[in-house]
Amino acid sequence: MTHESENNRLVESEHDLPVHFVDGLRIWSRKDGMHLIEVGMRLPSDKWHSQARFMVSADHLQSMIRALCLNTDYYPERPQEASKPA
């Protein structure tokens, strides 16, 4: 399948890649700036079923998050830090 990207360049899509239904996302961050992203789904038995995992750099993860926000028109706010007991 061919479609236009954000900068109007034609992009070829891989036809043979499977499409996965996912309803969850987990991210683990390493100290070296790499992040493990896991997408999956919660089964009726309440068990987590992983569909795919990706290792990405901090720059690429930020770009992915930006794309998610732009496409969903959702821009979350940073949570306020919990007050520490005196």
Gaussian input, Z-matrix of N, CA and C with variables (Angstrom, degrees):
# hf/3-21g

backbone

0 1
 N
 C     1     B1
 C     2     B2     1     A1
 N     3     B3     2     A2     1     D1
 C     4     B4     3     A3     2     D2
 C     5     B5     4     A4     3     D3
 N     6     B6     5     A5     4     D4
 C     7     B7     6     A6     5     D5
 C     8     B8     7     A7     6     D6
 N     9     B9     8     A8     7     D7
 C    10    B10     9     A9     8     D8
 C    11    B11    10    A10     9     D9
 N    12    B12    11    A11    10    D10
 C    13    B13    12    A12    11    D11
 C    14    B14    13    A13    12    D12
 N    15    B15    14    A14    13    D13
 C    16    B16    15    A15    14    D14
 C    17    B17    16    A16    15    D15
 N    18    B18    17    A17    16    D16
 C    19    B19    18    A18    17    D17
 C    20    B20    19    A19    18    D18
 N    21    B21    20    A20    19    D19
 C    22    B22    21    A21    20    D20
 C    23    B23    22    A22    21    D21
 N    24    B24    23    A23    22    D22
 C    25    B25    24    A24    23    D23
 C    26    B26    25    A25    24    D24
 N    27    B27    26    A26    25    D25
 C    28    B28    27    A27    26    D26
 C    29    B29    28    A28    27    D27
 N    30    B30    29    A29    28    D28
 C    31    B31    30    A30    29    D29
 C    32    B32    31    A31    30    D30
 N    33    B33    32    A32    31    D31
 C    34    B34    33    A33    32    D32
 C    35    B35    34    A34    33    D33
 N    36    B36    35    A35    34    D34
 C    37    B37    36    A36    35    D35
 C    38    B38    37    A37    36    D36
 N    39    B39    38    A38    37    D37
 C    40    B40    39    A39    38    D38
 C    41    B41    40    A40    39    D39
 N    42    B42    41    A41    40    D40
 C    43    B43    42    A42    41    D41
 C    44    B44    43    A43    42    D42
 N    45    B45    44    A44    43    D43
 C    46    B46    45    A45    44    D44
 C    47    B47    46    A46    45    D45
 N    48    B48    47    A47    46    D46
 C    49    B49    48    A48    47    D47
 C    50    B50    49    A49    48    D48
 N    51    B51    50    A50    49    D49
 C    52    B52    51    A51    50    D50
 C    53    B53    52    A52    51    D51
 N    54    B54    53    A53    52    D52
 C    55    B55    54    A54    53    D53
 C    56    B56    55    A55    54    D54
 N    57    B57    56    A56    55    D55
 C    58    B58    57    A57    56    D56
 C    59    B59    58    A58    57    D57
 N    60    B60    59    A59    58    D58
 C    61    B61    60    A60    59    D59
 C    62    B62    61    A61    60    D60
 N    63    B63    62    A62    61    D61
 C    64    B64    63    A63    62    D62
 C    65    B65    64    A64    63    D63
 N    66    B66    65    A65    64    D64
 C    67    B67    66    A66    65    D65
 C    68    B68    67    A67    66    D66
 N    69    B69    68    A68    67    D67
 C    70    B70    69    A69    68    D68
 C    71    B71    70    A70    69    D69
 N    72    B72    71    A71    70    D70
 C    73    B73    72    A72    71    D71
 C    74    B74    73    A73    72    D72
 N    75    B75    74    A74    73    D73
 C    76    B76    75    A75    74    D74
 C    77    B77    76    A76    75    D75
 N    78    B78    77    A77    76    D76
 C    79    B79    78    A78    77    D77
 C    80    B80    79    A79    78    D78
 N    81    B81    80    A80    79    D79
 C    82    B82    81    A81    80    D80
 C    83    B83    82    A82    81    D81
 N    84    B84    83    A83    82    D82
 C    85    B85    84    A84    83    D83
 C    86    B86    85    A85    84    D84
 N    87    B87    86    A86    85    D85
 C    88    B88    87    A87    86    D86
 C    89    B89    88    A88    87    D87
 N    90    B90    89    A89    88    D88
 C    91    B91    90    A90    89    D89
 C    92    B92    91    A91    90    D90
 N    93    B93    92    A92    91    D91
 C    94    B94    93    A93    92    D92
 C    95    B95    94    A94    93    D93
 N    96    B96    95    A95    94    D94
 C    97    B97    96    A96    95    D95
 C    98    B98    97    A97    96    D96
 N    99    B99    98    A98    97    D97
 C   100   B100    99    A99    98    D98
 C   101   B101   100   A100    99    D99
 N   102   B102   101   A101   100   D100
 C   103   B103   102   A102   101   D101
 C   104   B104   103   A103   102   D102
 N   105   B105   104   A104   103   D103
 C   106   B106   105   A105   104   D104
 C   107   B107   106   A106   105   D105
 N   108   B108   107   A107   106   D106
 C   109   B109   108   A108   107   D107
 C   110   B110   109   A109   108   D108
 N   111   B111   110   A110   109   D109
 C   112   B112   111   A111   110   D110
 C   113   B113   112   A112   111   D111
 N   114   B114   113   A113   112   D112
 C   115   B115   114   A114   113   D113
 C   116   B116   115   A115   114   D114
 N   117   B117   116   A116   115   D115
 C   118   B118   117   A117   116   D116
 C   119   B119   118   A118   117   D117
 N   120   B120   119   A119   118   D118
 C   121   B121   120   A120   119   D119
 C   122   B122   121   A121   120   D120
 N   123   B123   122   A122   121   D121
 C   124   B124   123   A123   122   D122
 C   125   B125   124   A124   123   D123
 N   126   B126   125   A125   124   D124
 C   127   B127   126   A126   125   D125
 C   128   B128   127   A127   126   D126
 N   129   B129   128   A128   127   D127
 C   130   B130   129   A129   128   D128
 C   131   B131   130   A130   129   D129
 N   132   B132   131   A131   130   D130
 C   133   B133   132   A132   131   D131
 C   134   B134   133   A133   132   D132
 N   135   B135   134   A134   133   D133
 C   136   B136   135   A135   134   D134
 C   137   B137   136   A136   135   D135
 N   138   B138   137   A137   136   D136
 C   139   B139   138   A138   137   D137
 C   140   B140   139   A139   138   D138
 N   141   B141   140   A140   139   D139
 C   142   B142   141   A141   140   D140
 C   143   B143   142   A142   141   D141
 N   144   B144   143   A143   142   D142
 C   145   B145   144   A144   143   D143
 C   146   B146   145   A145   144   D144
 N   147   B147   146   A146   145   D145
 C   148   B148   147   A147   146   D146
 C   149   B149   148   A148   147   D147
 N   150   B150   149   A149   148   D148
 C   151   B151   150   A150   149   D149
 C   152   B152   151   A151   150   D150
 N   153   B153   152   A152   151   D151
 C   154   B154   153   A153   152   D152
 C   155   B155   154   A154   153   D153
 N   156   B156   155   A155   154   D154
 C   157   B157   156   A156   155   D155
 C   158   B158   157   A157   156   D156
 N   159   B159   158   A158   157   D157
 C   160   B160   159   A159   158   D158
 C   161   B161   160   A160   159   D159
 N   162   B162   161   A161   160   D160
 C   163   B163   162   A162   161   D161
 C   164   B164   163   A163   162   D162
 N   165   B165   164   A164   163   D163
 C   166   B166   165   A165   164   D164
 C   167   B167   166   A166   165   D165
 N   168   B168   167   A167   166   D166
 C   169   B169   168   A168   167   D167
 C   170   B170   169   A169   168   D168
 N   171   B171   170   A170   169   D169
 C   172   B172   171   A171   170   D170
 C   173   B173   172   A172   171   D171
 N   174   B174   173   A173   172   D172
 C   175   B175   174   A174   173   D173
 C   176   B176   175   A175   174   D174
 N   177   B177   176   A176   175   D175
 C   178   B178   177   A177   176   D176
 C   179   B179   178   A178   177   D177
 N   180   B180   179   A179   178   D178
 C   181   B181   180   A180   179   D179
 C   182   B182   181   A181   180   D180
 N   183   B183   182   A182   181   D181
 C   184   B184   183   A183   182   D182
 C   185   B185   184   A184   183   D183
 N   186   B186   185   A185   184   D184
 C   187   B187   186   A186   185   D185
 C   188   B188   187   A187   186   D186
 N   189   B189   188   A188   187   D187
 C   190   B190   189   A189   188   D188
 C   191   B191   190   A190   189   D189
 N   192   B192   191   A191   190   D190
 C   193   B193   192   A192   191   D191
 C   194   B194   193   A193   192   D192
 N   195   B195   194   A194   193   D193
 C   196   B196   195   A195   194   D194
 C   197   B197   196   A196   195   D195
 N   198   B198   197   A197   196   D196
 C   199   B199   198   A198   197   D197
 C   200   B200   199   A199   198   D198
 N   201   B201   200   A200   199   D199
 C   202   B202   201   A201   200   D200
 C   203   B203   202   A202   201   D201
 N   204   B204   203   A203   202   D202
 C   205   B205   204   A204   203   D203
 C   206   B206   205   A205   204   D204
 N   207   B207   206   A206   205   D205
 C   208   B208   207   A207   206   D206
 C   209   B209   208   A208   207   D207
 N   210   B210   209   A209   208   D208
 C   211   B211   210   A210   209   D209
 C   212   B212   211   A211   210   D210
 N   213   B213   212   A212   211   D211
 C   214   B214   213   A213   212   D212
 C   215   B215   214   A214   213   D213
 N   216   B216   215   A215   214   D214
 C   217   B217   216   A216   215   D215
 C   218   B218   217   A217   216   D216
 N   219   B219   218   A218   217   D217
 C   220   B220   219   A219   218   D218
 C   221   B221   220   A220   219   D219
 N   222   B222   221   A221   220   D220
 C   223   B223   222   A222   221   D221
 C   224   B224   223   A223   222   D222
 N   225   B225   224   A224   223   D223
 C   226   B226   225   A225   224   D224
 C   227   B227   226   A226   225   D225
 N   228   B228   227   A227   226   D226
 C   229   B229   228   A228   227   D227
 C   230   B230   229   A229   228   D228
 N   231   B231   230   A230   229   D229
 C   232   B232   231   A231   230   D230
 C   233   B233   232   A232   231   D231
 N   234   B234   233   A233   232   D232
 C   235   B235   234   A234   233   D233
 C   236   B236   235   A235   234   D234
 N   237   B237   236   A236   235   D235
 C   238   B238   237   A237   236   D236
 C   239   B239   238   A238   237   D237
 N   240   B240   239   A239   238   D238
 C   241   B241   240   A240   239   D239
 C   242   B242   241   A241   240   D240
 N   243   B243   242   A242   241   D241
 C   244   B244   243   A243   242   D242
 C   245   B245   244   A244   243   D243
 N   246   B246   245   A245   244   D244
 C   247   B247   246   A246   245   D245
 C   248   B248   247   A247   246   D246
 N   249   B249   248   A248   247   D247
 C   250   B250   249   A249   248   D248
 C   251   B251   250   A250   249   D249
 N   252   B252   251   A251   250   D250
 C   253   B253   252   A252   251   D251
 C   254   B254   253   A253   252   D252
 N   255   B255   254   A254   253   D253
 C   256   B256   255   A255   254   D254
 C   257   B257   256   A256   255   D255

   B1=1.4394
   B2=1.5260
   B3=1.3126
   B4=1.4520
   B5=1.5133
   B6=1.3149
   B7=1.4601
   B8=1.5153
   B9=1.3354
   B10=1.4552
   B11=1.5092
   B12=1.3359
   B13=1.4545
   B14=1.5240
   B15=1.3388
   B16=1.4656
   B17=1.5198
   B18=1.3238
   B19=1.4587
   B20=1.5308
   B21=1.3322
   B22=1.4606
   B23=1.5230
   B24=1.3140
   B25=1.4579
   B26=1.5201
   B27=1.3210
   B28=1.4577
   B29=1.5179
   B30=1.3213
   B31=1.4558
   B32=1.5269
   B33=1.3167
   B34=1.4590
   B35=1.5275
   B36=1.3123
   B37=1.4664
   B38=1.5175
   B39=1.3092
   B40=1.4573
   B41=1.5264
   B42=1.3346
   B43=1.4654
   B44=1.5190
   B45=1.3163
   B46=1.4598
   B47=1.5286
   B48=1.3106
   B49=1.4632
   B50=1.5217
   B51=1.3277
   B52=1.4671
   B53=1.5336
   B54=1.3018
   B55=1.4574
   B56=1.5168
   B57=1.3274
   B58=1.4593
   B59=1.5221
   B60=1.3245
   B61=1.4566
   B62=1.5222
   B63=1.3166
   B64=1.4599
   B65=1.5225
   B66=1.3105
   B67=1.4607
   B68=1.5165
   B69=1.3190
   B70=1.4544
   B71=1.5138
   B72=1.3075
   B73=1.4537
   B74=1.5177
   B75=1.3135
   B76=1.4705
   B77=1.5278
   B78=1.3108
   B79=1.4639
   B80=1.5223
   B81=1.3245
   B82=1.4597
   B83=1.5257
   B84=1.3284
   B85=1.4596
   B86=1.5161
   B87=1.3408
   B88=1.4556
   B89=1.5256
   B90=1.3048
   B91=1.4668
   B92=1.5209
   B93=1.3400
   B94=1.4590
   B95=1.5285
   B96=1.3356
   B97=1.4592
   B98=1.5193
   B99=1.3272
   B100=1.4641
   B101=1.5288
   B102=1.3206
   B103=1.4599
   B104=1.5178
   B105=1.3232
   B106=1.4569
   B107=1.5220
   B108=1.3208
   B109=1.4636
   B110=1.5204
   B111=1.3103
   B112=1.4650
   B113=1.5180
   B114=1.3281
   B115=1.4609
   B116=1.5203
   B117=1.3141
   B118=1.4447
   B119=1.5098
   B120=1.3107
   B121=1.4567
   B122=1.5293
   B123=1.3062
   B124=1.4556
   B125=1.5196
   B126=1.3154
   B127=1.4621
   B128=1.5283
   B129=1.3409
   B130=1.4732
   B131=1.5297
   B132=1.3371
   B133=1.4621
   B134=1.5314
   B135=1.3325
   B136=1.4593
   B137=1.5274
   B138=1.3243
   B139=1.4623
   B140=1.5277
   B141=1.3269
   B142=1.4568
   B143=1.5294
   B144=1.3268
   B145=1.4644
   B146=1.5270
   B147=1.3282
   B148=1.4555
   B149=1.5253
   B150=1.3374
   B151=1.4593
   B152=1.5298
   B153=1.3475
   B154=1.4717
   B155=1.5183
   B156=1.3405
   B157=1.4725
   B158=1.5208
   B159=1.3268
   B160=1.4590
   B161=1.5198
   B162=1.3225
   B163=1.4711
   B164=1.5164
   B165=1.3252
   B166=1.4624
   B167=1.5262
   B168=1.3201
   B169=1.4670
   B170=1.5295
   B171=1.3172
   B172=1.4650
   B173=1.5301
   B174=1.3347
   B175=1.4703
   B176=1.5258
   B177=1.3283
   B178=1.4594
   B179=1.5261
   B180=1.3191
   B181=1.4683
   B182=1.5282
   B183=1.3258
   B184=1.4693
   B185=1.5255
   B186=1.3223
   B187=1.4636
   B188=1.5230
   B189=1.3458
   B190=1.4629
   B191=1.5272
   B192=1.3138
   B193=1.4667
   B194=1.5233
   B195=1.3300
   B196=1.4605
   B197=1.5306
   B198=1.3381
   B199=1.4672
   B200=1.5259
   B201=1.3403
   B202=1.4651
   B203=1.5294
   B204=1.3240
   B205=1.4676
   B206=1.5220
   B207=1.3279
   B208=1.4640
   B209=1.5256
   B210=1.3266
   B211=1.4547
   B212=1.5195
   B213=1.3178
   B214=1.4672
   B215=1.5234
   B216=1.3355
   B217=1.4695
   B218=1.5275
   B219=1.3210
   B220=1.4613
   B221=1.5198
   B222=1.3098
   B223=1.4599
   B224=1.5275
   B225=1.3257
   B226=1.4673
   B227=1.5242
   B228=1.3084
   B229=1.4590
   B230=1.5132
   B231=1.3294
   B232=1.4591
   B233=1.5266
   B234=1.3484
   B235=1.4734
   B236=1.5261
   B237=1.3227
   B238=1.4530
   B239=1.5182
   B240=1.3306
   B241=1.4546
   B242=1.5131
   B243=1.3068
   B244=1.4720
   B245=1.5175
   B246=1.3108
   B247=1.4776
   B248=1.5189
   B249=1.2984
   B250=1.4709
   B251=1.5219
   B252=1.3275
   B253=1.4710
   B254=1.5316
   B255=1.3007
   B256=1.4769
   B257=1.4928
   A1=107.32
   A2=116.99
   A3=122.08
   A4=108.40
   A5=116.40
   A6=120.87
   A7=108.92
   A8=115.87
   A9=119.89
   A10=110.05
   A11=115.90
   A12=121.09
   A13=108.94
   A14=116.74
   A15=121.98
   A16=112.02
   A17=117.80
   A18=120.32
   A19=111.32
   A20=116.70
   A21=124.73
   A22=114.62
   A23=118.18
   A24=120.93
   A25=108.03
   A26=116.50
   A27=119.77
   A28=109.56
   A29=115.56
   A30=121.80
   A31=108.07
   A32=116.23
   A33=121.05
   A34=108.66
   A35=117.01
   A36=122.23
   A37=109.06
   A38=116.60
   A39=122.33
   A40=109.20
   A41=117.34
   A42=121.89
   A43=113.31
   A44=117.69
   A45=120.40
   A46=114.23
   A47=117.50
   A48=119.10
   A49=109.85
   A50=117.60
   A51=119.50
   A52=110.90
   A53=115.43
   A54=122.09
   A55=106.90
   A56=117.17
   A57=121.92
   A58=109.95
   A59=116.49
   A60=120.84
   A61=107.33
   A62=116.95
   A63=120.66
   A64=108.62
   A65=115.29
   A66=119.55
   A67=110.97
   A68=115.55
   A69=118.92
   A70=112.01
   A71=114.70
   A72=122.62
   A73=108.28
   A74=116.10
   A75=121.20
   A76=107.61
   A77=116.78
   A78=120.95
   A79=108.71
   A80=115.44
   A81=122.06
   A82=107.50
   A83=115.98
   A84=120.79
   A85=110.80
   A86=115.06
   A87=121.25
   A88=109.17
   A89=116.95
   A90=122.05
   A91=112.60
   A92=117.98
   A93=121.00
   A94=113.33
   A95=117.80
   A96=121.27
   A97=114.71
   A98=116.80
   A99=120.47
   A100=109.16
   A101=115.37
   A102=121.41
   A103=109.41
   A104=116.26
   A105=121.96
   A106=107.25
   A107=115.71
   A108=121.96
   A109=107.33
   A110=116.18
   A111=121.27
   A112=108.14
   A113=116.95
   A114=121.40
   A115=107.66
   A116=116.10
   A117=119.50
   A118=112.05
   A119=113.49
   A120=118.98
   A121=110.66
   A122=115.39
   A123=122.02
   A124=107.48
   A125=116.67
   A126=122.33
   A127=110.31
   A128=117.90
   A129=119.87
   A130=112.68
   A131=117.41
   A132=120.49
   A133=111.34
   A134=117.21
   A135=125.37
   A136=112.17
   A137=117.45
   A138=121.01
   A139=109.08
   A140=116.22
   A141=122.67
   A142=109.26
   A143=116.65
   A144=121.56
   A145=107.94
   A146=116.79
   A147=121.80
   A148=110.05
   A149=117.12
   A150=122.70
   A151=111.91
   A152=116.69
   A153=120.19
   A154=109.13
   A155=115.27
   A156=121.81
   A157=108.53
   A158=115.53
   A159=121.77
   A160=109.28
   A161=117.10
   A162=121.71
   A163=106.45
   A164=117.07
   A165=120.85
   A166=109.95
   A167=115.19
   A168=120.61
   A169=109.14
   A170=115.94
   A171=121.02
   A172=110.67
   A173=117.52
   A174=120.72
   A175=111.31
   A176=116.60
   A177=119.38
   A178=111.61
   A179=117.45
   A180=120.36
   A181=110.00
   A182=117.12
   A183=119.89
   A184=110.81
   A185=116.83
   A186=120.98
   A187=110.81
   A188=116.67
   A189=120.87
   A190=110.59
   A191=116.78
   A192=120.93
   A193=110.01
   A194=116.74
   A195=121.52
   A196=109.98
   A197=117.47
   A198=121.26
   A199=111.08
   A200=117.30
   A201=120.67
   A202=110.60
   A203=116.85
   A204=120.63
   A205=111.32
   A206=117.00
   A207=120.58
   A208=111.84
   A209=117.11
   A210=120.38
   A211=113.89
   A212=117.42
   A213=120.29
   A214=111.91
   A215=116.42
   A216=122.32
   A217=110.62
   A218=115.39
   A219=122.69
   A220=108.17
   A221=116.25
   A222=121.92
   A223=108.66
   A224=117.13
   A225=119.77
   A226=111.43
   A227=114.72
   A228=120.94
   A229=108.87
   A230=115.32
   A231=120.47
   A232=108.21
   A233=117.91
   A234=119.67
   A235=110.40
   A236=115.44
   A237=119.59
   A238=108.85
   A239=116.15
   A240=119.92
   A241=109.64
   A242=115.34
   A243=119.74
   A244=108.50
   A245=115.08
   A246=118.12
   A247=109.69
   A248=114.50
   A249=120.83
   A250=109.37
   A251=117.26
   A252=119.22
   A253=110.48
   A254=115.53
   A255=120.24
   A256=112.85
   D1=137.74
   D2=177.75
   D3=-112.70
   D4=135.35
   D5=176.08
   D6=-145.39
   D7=166.92
   D8=179.18
   D9=-90.55
   D10=139.19
   D11=177.61
   D12=-87.99
   D13=-177.09
   D14=-179.28
   D15=-57.36
   D16=-35.46
   D17=-176.86
   D18=-98.81
   D19=24.68
   D20=173.76
   D21=63.05
   D22=22.54
   D23=172.81
   D24=-92.76
   D25=142.76
   D26=177.53
   D27=-72.04
   D28=136.26
   D29=-178.13
   D30=-124.55
   D31=133.32
   D32=175.60
   D33=-88.45
   D34=131.71
   D35=175.98
   D36=-101.30
   D37=144.80
   D38=179.13
   D39=-77.46
   D40=120.71
   D41=-177.23
   D42=-74.34
   D43=-28.03
   D44=-171.41
   D45=-89.82
   D46=-0.98
   D47=-179.89
   D48=-74.55
   D49=135.81
   D50=178.53
   D51=-73.14
   D52=153.56
   D53=174.94
   D54=-102.81
   D55=129.22
   D56=-178.18
   D57=-112.12
   D58=137.97
   D59=169.93
   D60=-84.26
   D61=125.09
   D62=177.67
   D63=-130.08
   D64=146.96
   D65=176.49
   D66=-132.37
   D67=19.06
   D68=178.55
   D69=-156.74
   D70=157.32
   D71=-178.02
   D72=-142.66
   D73=132.97
   D74=175.99
   D75=-126.10
   D76=143.50
   D77=178.72
   D78=-133.81
   D79=128.53
   D80=173.78
   D81=-116.24
   D82=131.63
   D83=-177.79
   D84=-106.76
   D85=137.10
   D86=176.81
   D87=-100.00
   D88=164.22
   D89=-178.58
   D90=-73.73
   D91=-13.56
   D92=-178.39
   D93=-93.57
   D94=10.77
   D95=177.70
   D96=88.87
   D97=4.11
   D98=177.10
   D99=-99.10
   D100=151.76
   D101=-177.71
   D102=-131.52
   D103=137.80
   D104=173.86
   D105=-98.10
   D106=121.00
   D107=177.77
   D108=-107.42
   D109=130.38
   D110=176.28
   D111=-124.97
   D112=129.87
   D113=175.14
   D114=-115.18
   D115=145.20
   D116=-177.40
   D117=-166.87
   D118=-166.74
   D119=-179.44
   D120=-139.33
   D121=151.43
   D122=176.72
   D123=-90.24
   D124=122.75
   D125=-179.82
   D126=-78.96
   D127=161.63
   D128=177.87
   D129=-55.21
   D130=-27.69
   D131=178.80
   D132=-77.99
   D133=2.98
   D134=-179.78
   D135=74.00
   D136=13.72
   D137=175.38
   D138=-88.65
   D139=147.64
   D140=178.23
   D141=-85.06
   D142=130.64
   D143=177.84
   D144=-117.88
   D145=109.73
   D146=-178.93
   D147=-72.91
   D148=134.23
   D149=179.03
   D150=-101.98
   D151=-36.60
   D152=-178.12
   D153=-161.89
   D154=154.15
   D155=176.41
   D156=-132.70
   D157=144.27
   D158=-178.92
   D159=-136.08
   D160=141.07
   D161=169.98
   D162=-104.51
   D163=125.00
   D164=-178.82
   D165=-136.96
   D166=154.47
   D167=176.18
   D168=-76.78
   D169=164.68
   D170=179.03
   D171=-59.64
   D172=-40.72
   D173=179.54
   D174=-61.95
   D175=-44.73
   D176=-179.79
   D177=-69.10
   D178=-35.97
   D179=177.76
   D180=-64.48
   D181=-42.80
   D182=178.07
   D183=-62.10
   D184=-39.13
   D185=177.85
   D186=-63.68
   D187=-40.53
   D188=178.80
   D189=-65.59
   D190=-42.70
   D191=179.07
   D192=-63.52
   D193=-41.72
   D194=177.53
   D195=-59.78
   D196=-43.68
   D197=179.55
   D198=-63.97
   D199=-40.42
   D200=176.94
   D201=-61.59
   D202=-44.84
   D203=-179.75
   D204=-63.48
   D205=-44.90
   D206=179.74
   D207=-62.42
   D208=-41.68
   D209=-176.02
   D210=-77.36
   D211=-21.94
   D212=179.16
   D213=-105.15
   D214=-5.50
   D215=-175.99
   D216=53.15
   D217=41.64
   D218=179.88
   D219=-125.30
   D220=121.62
   D221=-177.85
   D222=-127.11
   D223=92.07
   D224=-177.01
   D225=-66.88
   D226=154.33
   D227=176.01
   D228=-96.16
   D229=151.26
   D230=176.40
   D231=-64.56
   D232=130.83
   D233=178.61
   D234=-65.81
   D235=144.32
   D236=177.04
   D237=-70.75
   D238=142.22
   D239=178.83
   D240=-67.20
   D241=140.31
   D242=178.42
   D243=-66.39
   D244=138.06
   D245=179.58
   D246=-67.94
   D247=137.59
   D248=-178.75
   D249=-89.39
   D250=137.42
   D251=179.05
   D252=-64.03
   D253=142.91
   D254=-178.89
   D255=-75.70

